[in-house]
């Protein structure tokens, strides 16, 4: 019987020993390079890095976790990732985590409930994450997060108040003040408001800022319509507001709804900003290309990501309940706002 040829087994992944041999250094030197130790000479470091590239070496994170009891991974729970704000926060946390030397595992909630939140946390704990960032701005969800008892740090990144421990956030109230006061400074007497859904903490914070801007000047605010963050809800709100000649300015709680408001005002024969001024919130990348270009509030999402990760690092280094000041948003003035007619 003819002898069957031997089948080659699966190719072996290169090891640290292979890297050491290729670079002509010790196993310990390779380990020091991988851990960014300052004890390695620059030319030696470059030889090791060149060997890593040539061999296609990939660090064994499971072995690293066993050796150091550190996974090098942060978990993140978010909701409504299709919306601009949540998606930008998740992107910012991932970027800041990478800069800090961590991978970030993001789990998006399909519904807001205690069961879905606990399931997301359990899935992240199964990945041995060292900490969790939660960016879910619903009132009930934030309450549930604060009730969690976990063996790792948990940082909240939405729906927070100033100076709250283990919390990073943007001052929504201040942003709404900026938007509304801008319109009042232009001479408008009562600014209408299209709010987000009021079970979102940040929608209520923006609504409160809009009201306080009027209170500070002893003015009555204009009419209020609740939306759901979508352009369609902004369009419906704009049709209701646009038929009132008394409305000369609208503060809209996000730019997506503002897009719908602009369309509705156009259909109602109201010119922007000649007849009605419109200010949004978020400064989406398309806002400068709306017609007219949208005045809006920039939330500094990249800074929020860095702040959330910075608090996480402080907690991992042993600091007890680190806190941070809320980030201040900025008003971006464009063509959609101007003085009232007449």
N, C-alpha and C positions, 0 to 999 in steps of 0.2 A: 504494500500500500504506500502510495506516495505521501511523503511527509507534508503536512499542511504548513504553509508559511506562518510565522509568528506575526500576530497583529501588534502594531505599536500601541502602547497605552496612551492615555491622554497626556498632552504636553504638560510638563511640570512648570508651575509658576516660579519665576526667579525668586530666590530667597535673599535675606540680608547677607548670608554667607557668600552667595554669588556676587553680590554688589561689592563686598569687601575684597574678594579675590580679584575682581576686575579692576578695582581702584588701587589695589595694593596697600590696603589698610586693614586695621583690625575690625572685628565685628562691633566692638565698643565704639569705634570712631564713626561707623555708619549710624549707630543708634544716636550718637551725639548730634550728628548732622540732621537726622530726622526730627530730633527734639529741639533743634535750633539752639544748641549749646554754644556759648561764647568761647569755649575752650578749644574750638577747632580753628586751625589756621586757614586763612582765606583760600590759599592754593589747594590745600587738602580738601576743603569743603567743595570747591569747584570740581575736583577729580571725582569725588563721591557723587555729586549731582550729575556729572556727565555719565558715570556708570549707571546710575538709576535711569537716565533717559535712554541710554543705549540698550539696556536689558528690558526696559518696560516694566520695571519693578513697581508693584503696588503694595502699599503698606497693609498689613493684616490688622484691620481695626479690631477684630475679635480678640486677637492675641494681645493687642495693645490694651484693651479694656481689662483683660485678665491680669495683666502685669501692673497696671496703674490704678485700677478701679475707676477709671475715667473713660467715658465713651466718646468724648469730643463732639457731642451732639446736643442741641437744644431742640425742644419741641415747641410747636406753636399751634394754637387752636384759633381758628377764625371762622367767620360766617359771612355769607353773601359775597363771596369772592368775585362775583361777576360785576359788583359795583365798584366804582372808581376808588373810593376811600379805603375799603377793606383790602382791595388788591394792591394798592400802593403801600399800605402799611405792611402787608405780608412780604412784598418785594423788598422794602426797606429793612425789615428785620433780617431777611435772608442775606442781604448784602452786608449789613453790619456784623452779623454772626460770622460770615466768611472772613471779614477783615480781622475778627477776633480769634480766628483759627478754629471755628466751630462749623459743623454742618447743621442745617436747620431742617427739621421735618415738619411740614405743614399739613394739618388736617382741617379740611373745611366742613363745617356743620351743614347738613342738609335741612335741619330743623332746629329750633331753639327749644330744648327741653332738658330736664335733669338727666334723663336716660342718655340722650345723645351726647351731652357734655361729658358725663362719666365714661361713656364708651370711648370717646376721643382721648380722654386722659389715660384710660387703661391701655389703649393702643400705643400711646407715646411711652408709657412706663415699660411696656414690653420691649421697646427699643432701647431701654436703659438711658433715656435722656437725663441730662444732669439738671435741667431746669425747664420750666414751661412758661412761655409768653402767651397770654390770652387776649385776643382782640375781638371782643364781641360786645357791641354797645347796647344790647337790649337790657332793660332794667332787670328783668328776672334772671337773665344769664349772669350778669355781674354779681347779683346777690348770691347765686349758686357758687360762683367761683370763690367768693370770699368765705364761703362756708366749707370749702375743701380743706381736708387735713391730709397733706402729702409730705413725704420724707424729703422732698426736694423743693427749691425755691419756686414760687409762682409770681410772675410779674403781670399786672394788668395794663393794657396799652390803649384802652378806649373807655370812655364813660367814667373818667376819674375826676377828682377834685384836687386843688392845689395843695402840695405838701403831703398828700396821702402816701403812706409807706408802700413800697413795692409796687409803685404805679407810675407810669409815664403817660403823658397826654398833651394835647394841644388845647389851649384856652378857647373853647367854643364861644363862651359868653363874650370874651374880648373881641373875637372875630366878628360876631354879630353886631357888637357896638360899632366897630370900625365901619362896617357896611352901612348901617343905618345912619350913623352920624355923618358919614360922607354925603348921603342924600339930603339930610336935614341941613347940612352946611351949604348945600347948593341952593337952598331956599324952599324945598318941599316941606309942607306943613304936617302931613300925616302919611307915613309910608305903609303900604300894604305888605302883607307877608304870606308867602307860600311856604308852609313848614314841611318838614319831613314827618314820617309817622311818629306820633307822640309816645309810643312805647319804646322808642330809641332815646337813650339818655342824651345823646348829642343833639337830637332834634329839639328836645325841651330846653337844653342849654342855649341853643341859638335863638329859640323863640323868646326866652327870658331876656337875652341881650337886646333883641329888637324892642321889647316892651320897655326895658330900662332906659334905652336911648330916648324914648319919648317922655318917660317920667322925669328924666333929668331936665327937660325943657318945658315941663308942664303942658305937653301936647298930647292930644288923643291919637293913638295909632290908627292907621287905615284898616280896611277889612283884612280878615285872615282866612286862608283856605288851607286845609291839611292835604298834603300829597303823600306819595309813597316812594319817593326818590326817582321815579321814572319820568321820561319825557312826556309820556301820555298823560300822566297825572298833572304835570306842569301845564300841558296844553289845555286840559279841562279847567284848571284853575285860572289860566290866562283868559279863557272865554268868559268866565264869571266876572273877573276883575275888569277886563277890557271894555265891557259895556257900561262901566261907570265913569262918567266924565270927571268925577271928583278925584279919581285915582290918578296921580301924576308920577308916582314912583312905587316900585315893587322890590322888596328884598326877598330873594328866592334862596331856600336853604341848601340847594346844591346846583351845580352847573347843568346837570342833565335835565332837571326840571326847568331851569331857566331857558334851555333851548326850546322846550315846549311852549313856555310863556311867550317867547319872541314870535313864534309862529302864530299863536292865537292872537296876539296884539296886531300883527300884520293883517290877519283876516278880519279883525274888527275895525280896520282902517286907522289904527292908532300908530303913529310914527314913533320910533325909538331912536334917539332920546327926545325928539322935539316935543312929543305929546306925553310920553311916559318913559321914565328912566328905569333901567333894570340892572340890579346887582346880584350876582350869584355867589357861590361858595364852593371852593375846592381848587380852582384854577387848573382844570383839566387841560391837557396838552392842546386840545382843539379850541379852547376858549378864545384864543386870539384870532381864530378864523371863523367864529360865528359872525352873522351879519345882523347888526353891527358887532364889532369885536367887544367881548363881554368884560365889563368891570367885575371883579370877583375877589375873593379872599383866598390867598395862598396859605395852605396849611403846613408847609414845611415837613412833608412826610419823611424825607430822608433823615432829617434831624430826629424825628420821633423814633425811627428804627434804631439809630445810634444810641439814643437815650435809653430805650428799653433794654438793649443789649448791655449797655454800660451798667445799669442797675442789676442786671442778671449777673454780670461778672463780679460786681461788688458783693452780691449775696453769696456767690460761689467761693469767694475769697474769705468768707467768714463774717462780713459786716452784717449786723443785726438790723433788719428792716430798713434798708437804705431808702431815701426819699429824694424827690427832685421837684423843682419848680416847673409848672406848666409852661410849655413853649408858646411864645407869642406869634400868632399868625400875622400876615402882612396883607394890606390892601393893594391890589393891582388895578390901577385906574386905566380904563380904555374908553372906547367910543360910546358905550351903551348908557352912560350916565351923563346928565347935564342939568342945567337949571330948569325949573318948571316953565311951561308956556306962559307967555304974556309978560 
